[in-house]
Amino acid sequence: PRESRLVTNATTQLIDIYPTVLTYARVPEALWPMLDGTALQSVLVDANHVMREGQVWSSVEGRPDFVVSQFHGDNIAMSWFLVVQDGLKLVVWGTGKEHPHQLFNLVSDPDESTNLVHQPEYAEKVQTLLKSLQGVVDFPNVARNVARYGHDSMLWWTSNTHNWRDKMGRNSLRWHQSWRQDPTGAVAAVEAWLAHPPRVEPCRIQHVWPPPSQDAAMTMTFV
């Protein structure tokens, strides 16, 4: 272990911590389980490690100079994916067709306030980032598979749950307040969604909740 502090801007992920600990513990690699991460010793040993020409951030020896992440949850309309490489972060939604990509310069804009994806000078960088991302995860197919899984799971639950329409509005569920505003309409929306083949749904542009009349009343209350 190091005796002095070292700060590195190398691109890494949490998956790199386990092989790093195994390396420090001198566990032979032949005994390691299958791991996606890479040991970080190459950037922990020397503060002056060499960067290749044109590289913005240092890279860990033996691992790609980019990181990839993905999220699939029930709180958003679709899956999202991201890749960070050479100080740039690209966010891709769904299959990449439902929503414009987002591109941020993490060096000059660490708060990710300015989307650069439509600026011509970054067009080539976007393609490089997309290639890196697709080299790890086939995000269009993954997004479609996640949408299919959610649809099939809900279809199974409604088909095997007695009085599912009533149970969807239980007070213990986080959406019960909005559901109770129009239970009939909520059930109709679920049934309409289940009636169609599974697909990646784009985010809606229109304001849906609260209803316009209620939203206006709330605004007047707080003014």
Beta strands, then each sheet from edge to edge (+ up, - down):
strand 1: 66-71
strand 2: 80-85
strand 3: 88-93
strand 4: 102-105
sheet 1: 1+ 2- 3+ 4-
end
